[in-house]
Amino acid sequence: MIRQIFASALYAGLAAGALAFLLQYQFINPLIAEAELYESGARAHFAASLDGPVQSPAGLEMIELQRDFARDAQSFGFSLLTYTGFALILVAVLALADRFAGPVSPRLGLAWGIAAFAAFQLAPGFGLPPELPGMIATEIGPRQNWWIACAAATAIGLALVVFGRGLVLGALGLILIAAPHIWGAPHPDTYFGIVPPELAARFVASVYAVSAAAFATLGLLATSFYVRFDRP
């Protein structure tokens, strides 16, 4: 059983982590590189000049970027480790469900992957959306504490809604999911920053899309490997 769990989590985590990195490299990294131009002062949003346009340019087409292979390698390794860790949690939960609630299937794993996306990305992002370089935020400590509390409350709340018997447990689950947002995430007292809001909006949408695809793949593969390794 332990070998089955670790092997399933390893293969699924590596595959989902590689997919997440490739999608991030294609769709998210260019937005980060563009935001760093505003953070460094190479570009200024709505910077008026006598001989230039009022609006700031968009995109990286006119800029020759220097690829940082060490940074890309670090990002790739971090992606593999992160999704392998999520896979270990997911497969352990699937093993418990397989033992006490009946056989699992790839379809169930896909549902679990989507639930993991909701707990670890979507719900915390509702209060603290992903941030680009140059965006202003509060101190990291309160944000980390709120994120952990929100992810844990959402995961427990979803489990109570899906597996809880009776209206009381279901209602308690919904209260847990809503509680971090009723409490409120830490935000600055004023709005200011140097990154164009259009760029920030594209970044948030891209992060959610990539994360949803990676978590769905993780859940599908984790269950597929788990079921396959269970066969003699």
N, C-alpha and C positions, 0 to 999 in steps of 0.2 A: 504493500500500500504506500509506504513512504517513498519508495523508488518510483512508483507510478506517479505520485504527486509531483515529485521534483523533476522527473523527466518531462512530464506534460507542461509544467510551468516554464521550464527552461526553453523548450522548443517554441512554445507559443509566445513567450516573452521576447525571445530573440527575433522572431518573425514580425511581431507587432512593433517592436522597437525599431527595426530596420525600416518598416513601412512608414512609421511616424517620422523618422529622420529624413527619408527621401521626400515626403510631402512637405516637411518643414523647410528643407533645403530649396525646394522649388517655389513654394508659395509664401513662406513666412520670412525666411532670411532676407530676401530683397526688401521687404518692408522694414525690417530692423536696420539694414544698411542705409536705407533712405532716411529713417528717423535719426540715425547717428550723424547724418549731415547737418540736421537742424541742431542737434545737441552740441556739435563741435563748432557751430557758427559758420560752416561752409555755405549754408543756406539760411534764409530768414523768411518766415511766413509773413506774407503781405508786406514785404519790404519795398517801399517805394523809392525810386531813384529817378534822376533826370533823364537818363538814357536807357532805362530798362523798364520792363513791364511791372505793374503793381502786384499782380499775382505771382506767387512763388511757383517755380516749375515743379512738375510732378513726374515721378519715375526716375529710373537710373539709366535711361538709354544713352544719354550724352556724357556719362561718366565712366571712366575706366577703373573698375574696382580691382583692388589687390586681394586675391583670395588668401585667407589665413588658414592653411591646411591644419595647423595645430589646433586652432579653434574649432574647425569642422570635425576633427578627430575626437576632440573632447566632447563636443555635442553629440556625436554618434555614440560614443561609449556611455554617456549619461542617459541617452535615450534607451539603449539596451538594458542598462541596469534598472532604470525606472520601471519599464514595462515588465521586466522579469520579476521585480518585486511585486507589482500589481498582480502578475500571473500567479505567484505563490499564494497570495491571499485569495484570489478567485478560485483556484483549483482546490485549496483547502476547504473553502465553503462548499464547492461542488461535491467534494468527497463526503462531507457531512450530509448534504442533501441526498446523495446517492445511497447513503447507508440508512437514513432514517425516513426519507420521504419518497423513495422509489427511484428507478433508473433515470439517469440524466441523458440528455440528447443535445446535439449541436444547436438545435433551435432554442433550447433552454439556455445554453451557453451564450448564444447571441443576445437573449434577453438580459442575462446577467451582465454582459459586457455593456449594454446600453444603460443598465442601472448603475454600473460603476462610473460611466461617463457622467451621469446625472449627479452622482454623489461627490465625485472628486473634481469635476470641472464645471458643469453647468450651474449647480446650486451655489458653490462659492463664487463663481464668476458673476452671478446675479448681483452680489454685493460688492465684490472686488474684481472687476473685469481685468483681463490681461493688459499689461502696461508696456508701452514702447520706451526705449531710451529717450530721455528728455521730458518725460511726463512727470508731473509733480504728484507726490503721494505722502501720506503720513509716515511715521516711524515704522520700521519693519516689524518690531516686536508685537505691537497690538494687532497688526494685520495678520501675522502668522498665527497668533492665538485665535483670532476670529475665524480664520480659514480652517484650522484644525477642528474647532468646535462645530463649524457649519458642516464640514464633511462628515464628521462622526454622527451628528444629529440627523443628517440626511440619510446616511446609510442605515442607522437604527430605525429611523422613521419609515423608510421604504420596507424594511424587513417586517415591521409591525403591520403595515398596511397589507402586504402581500400574504404573510404567513399567520398573522394574528387572528385568533378566533373571536368573533364578536365585534360589535360596534365600538366597544370601549377601547380595545387595543387599536383598532383602526383609527379612531379619533385621536388617541394618544400619539400615534405615528404622524398624523397630519400636523398636530401641534408641535411635535419635535422638528419637523421639516420647516415649519414657518417660524419657529422661535428665534433662530439667529438673525433672520431678516427683520423681525419685529424689534429685536434688540438694536439692530443696525450695525453695519460695518463701519470701521473708522475711515473718515474722509477728511481732506483739508477743509479749512473754514472758508476758503475762497477758491475761485477757479482762476488758474493762470498756468502758463506753460508755453513751450515754444514749438510743439509738434502740431501740425495741422489736424483738425478734428476728423477730416475725411480719411487721412492716413490711419489714424487711431481706429476708426470704425472698420476699415478694411482689415486691420490687424486682428481685431477682436473676432470678426466673422471668420477669418482664416484659421485662427487658433481653434475655435469651436469646431469647425469642419474637420480639421486634421485630427483633433482629439477624438471626435465622434467616430471617425473611420478607424482609428487605431484601437479604440476600446471595443468596437464591434468586432473587429478582426481578432482581437485578443480573446474575447469570450467565445467566438466560434471555434478558433483553433484550439484553445485550452480544452474545451469539452471534447472536440474531435480526437485530440491526442489522448485524453484521459480514457475515453471509450475504447480507442484502438489498443492502448496498452493494457486494458483490462482483459482483453481476449487472450486465451492461452496460445 
